[in-house]
Amino acid sequence: MQDGHEDGRDSSRLSRRMVLQATSGAVALSAVGSARASEGEGEARGARIDRRCPEATIEPSHGHCAGASLEGCADDHPVTIDLQEAVAETLSGRYPDVGSLLDDDYKPYFDTLAGDGGYSHWLSPEHIGDGTLLDPDRPESVLVDNESWRPIGVMFVATVDGDPVSPPPVVYDATADVTYEDGVSPAVPESETGDDGESPDRCSPWHYHAGLPSRFAWWYYRKVYEGDYEDGAVQLPCRTPCLLHVWTVDHPESVYAHDAPPPEYRDRDPADEASFETDADPGEDVLGWDVLPDEATPDLLPGEFSVLGP
């Protein structure tokens, strides 16, 4: 995958006509950013979701990916410690603030449908498209606390050239004697889920999202930042690719927890400065679309869409 176009056009600049042509009714533009469906429209929408995406839900939801296993994961396991330290080194050395993410062409996403939970996702088209998985030096997404404007972890995305990888590689497997550095996926059928494949020796905490907010977020990223509106893939995906979090701040559940750490666990000194041109200040202003420079802000923001179907 490439960010932008060979003819020099910026893929973050979409016209409304392009989006409407691409989505074919799956997503529409709304002057207020949301639309209320009539009871009949809601029933029809639910029927469409059931037919094409039986796992899909309107509310946020997630499940375990093929080959997933949380039973073998432990925060004090040497491989977990090594992976978390490697991620922390990448964040402190290369991505200590939002300006460094912008400089490396990471693309921001602030959740609109479900609320952002106080943190934002910054996605790298280069790393998502480079064919490497679970590489702490090249995280596909960096997670940034919107109060302190500092990274608090990463999210690995299991795709190659934008296509989902299933099953994704393990973090470690004692029986197979492999770690994330080996890039080995568990030998399980693609249809197998973590519920059936738990192993006390394997740590592979990959999950996917089937809820509408995350499905829309992945659709938005592909359409706006990668220019997929020019291709034929126009519908919202039934679920996201497999995802894996590694938090570098303390988390009461796990280094690999699905949900973000509570605000009190990510109470950090704000970034010394914004590190990009803005009138806002870390620690005083909340990081969001309104404080970013124009060149980092797409013409069409997530709140300008109304999701009408799967």
C-alpha positions, 0 to 999 in steps of 0.5 A, spaced: 500 500 500 502 507 498 500 513 501 497 518 496 498 517 489 503 517 484 501 523 480 502 527 487 495 528 489 494 527 497 489 521 499 487 525 505 483 530 500 477 527 498 471 530 495 464 529 497 462 526 490 468 521 490 466 519 497 458 518 495 460 514 489 465 510 492 460 508 498 454 506 494 449 508 500 454 504 505 456 510 508 453 517 507 454 524 509 450 528 514 450 535 515 450 534 523 454 528 523 449 523 525 442 521 522 436 517 525 433 512 522 426 510 522 423 504 525 422 500 518 429 503 516 432 500 522 429 493 521 432 493 514 439 495 516 439 489 522 437 484 516 442 486 512 447 486 517 445 479 519 445 476 512 452 479 510 455 480 517 452 475 522 457 477 527 456 484 526 453 489 531 451 496 532 455 497 539 462 496 540 464 488 540 470 484 539 472 477 539 478 472 539 482 471 532 484 464 529 489 461 533 488 466 539 490 464 546 490 468 552 491 463 557 499 463 556 500 470 556 503 473 563 506 480 564 512 477 567 514 472 562 521 474 559 518 475 552 512 479 554 518 484 558 522 484 552 516 486 547 514 491 552 521 494 553 522 494 545 516 498 544 517 503 549 524 504 546 521 505 540 516 510 543 521 514 547 526 514 541 523 515 535 515 517 537 516 521 543 510 526 541 505 528 536 510 532 532 514 526 531 508 521 528 506 527 523 513 527 521 513 520 520 507 520 516 502 517 521 495 518 520 490 520 526 484 517 527 479 520 533 473 516 534 466 519 533 461 513 533 463 510 540 467 516 543 475 516 543 476 514 550 481 519 552 486 517 547 487 516 539 490 512 534 495 514 529 496 509 523 502 508 519 500 506 511 507 505 510 508 500 516 501 497 515 503 495 508 510 493 509 509 486 510 512 485 517 508 483 523 509 484 530 515 488 529 516 493 535 521 497 531 515 498 526 508 499 529 502 499 525 499 504 530 501 508 536 496 510 541 496 517 544 493 519 550 489 526 548 490 529 555 498 529 555 499 528 548 504 522 549 504 515 546 502 510 551 502 504 547 502 501 540 497 497 536 499 491 531 495 490 525 495 483 522 495 485 515 499 484 508 498 490 503 492 491 507 489 484 507 488 481 513 492 475 515 489 469 519 492 466 523 497 472 525 503 470 529 504 468 536 508 473 541 511 466 544 509 459 544 513 455 549 511 448 546 514 450 539 520 454 542 518 460 538 517 468 539 514 474 536 521 475 532 520 468 529 514 470 525 510 464 526 503 463 526 500 457 530 498 451 526 490 452 526 484 452 521 483 459 519 476 458 522 478 456 529 477 461 534 481 463 541 475 460 545 477 453 542 484 454 541 487 456 548 493 453 550 497 454 557 504 455 553 502 459 547 501 467 548 497 470 542 492 475 544 490 477 537 482 480 537 478 483 532 472 488 532 465 486 529 462 493 532 460 498 528 465 504 530 471 500 529 469 497 522 467 504 520 474 506 523 478 501 519 473 503 513 475 510 514 482 509 514 482 505 508 478 510 504 481 516 506 488 515 507 489 509 502 485 512 497 481 505 496 475 509 494 478 509 487 477 501 487 471 497 488 471 495 495 466 500 498 462 496 503 464 496 510 468 490 512 464 485 517 470 486 522 477 489 522 483 485 521 486 482 527 489 487 532 494 486 538 495 492 544 502 493 547 501 498 553 507 501 555 504 504 561 501 500 567 495 497 566 491 493 571 489 488 567 495 486 562 500 489 558 496 486 552 489 488 555 483 490 549 481 496 553 485 502 554 488 503 561 484 507 566 485 515 566 489 514 573 494 509 570 496 514 564 496 520 568 503 523 565 507 529 565 504 533 558 509 533 553 514 539 553 511 542 547 506 541 541 512 540 537 508 542 531 504 549 529 498 550 533 495 555 538 494 549 543 498 546 549 499 539 551 496 538 558 491 544 557 488 543 551 485 536 549 488 533 543 483 533 537 482 534 530 481 542 531 488 543 534 492 539 528 495 543 522 491 543 516 495 538 512 494 533 517 487 534 517 482 530 512 477 534 508 472 529 511 472 528 518 469 521 521 463 526 524 461 528 517 459 521 515 452 517 517 453 510 517 447 507 514 448 500 513 454 494 513 
